């Protein structure tokens, strides 16, 4: 009778140990996946920053080209040139007002 209890208890302890080892291995695997995901996130953030800088550069170039186009506009496009010049003047006024604050 005591031997049956001991055998049963021993089997349960072995099962518990096996389950613990399995969970420990799963936890280690999840930690590795987490670290890999964090690395990917860092790469994506870096790429996002680079793309945002590229967008800013392209927007600046576009604004420069539009401004240059305003000065070399054909007579038929004087309304568009006037709008672009007004936009540039408005932007300059905003910058001046920010400096005065």
N, C-alpha and C positions, 0 to 999 in steps of 0.2 A: 504494500500500500504506500509506504513512504518512498519506495523506489519509483513508483508510478508518478507520484507528485514531483519528485526530483527530475524525472525524465521529461515530464510535461513542462516544468518550469525551465529546464535547460533548453528545450526546443523553442519556447517562447522568447527566451533571452537571445538565442541565436537568430531568430527571426527579426527581433528588434534591432540587433546589431546589423543585420543585413539591410534592413530598411534604412537605418541611419547612414550606412555607407553609400547606399543608393542616392539618398537625398543630398549627401555631402558632394557626391560626384555631380549631381544635377546642379547644385548651387555653384560649383566651380565653373561649370559650363556656362551658366547664366552670367557669371561675373565676366567671363571672357567675351561673351556676346555684348555685354554692356560696354566694356572698354572699346571694343571694335566700333560700336555705334557712336560712342563719344568721339572717337577718331574721325569717323565719317562726318559727324556734325561739325567738328572743327574745320574739316576740309570744305564743307559746304558754306560755312560762314566766311571763310577766307575767299572763296570764289564769289560769294555774294558781294563782299566788299570790293573786289576787283571789278565786278560788273557794274556796281554803283558808280565807281570812279570812271569807268569807261563811258557810262551814260552821261555823267556830268561833263566829261570832256567833249563828247559828241554834241551835247546841248549847247555848250559854249561855242563850238565850231559852227553849229547851225545859226546861232544868234549872230555870230560874226559875219557869216555869209549873207544872212538876211539884211544886216545893216549895210554891208557892202552893196548888196542888190538895191537897197533903197537909194543909194547915191548914184547908181548907174541905171536906174529904172528907165524904161522907155516911156515916151510921152503918153502912151495908151494905158500905162500901169501907174499913173501918178497917184491914184487913190490908194492903191496898195502900199506904195512907197510912203505916202503920208501917214498911213496907219502904223507902219513899222517904225517910222521916226517918232511918232507920238508915243508908241509903246516904250521906245528907248528913253525918251525924255521923261516919261512917267517913272521908269525904273531908276533913272538918275535922281529924280526928285525924291523918291522914296529913300534912296541911299543917303542923300543929304539930310533928310529929316531924321534918319536914324543916327547920324553923326551928331546932330544938334541935341539929342536927348541927353 
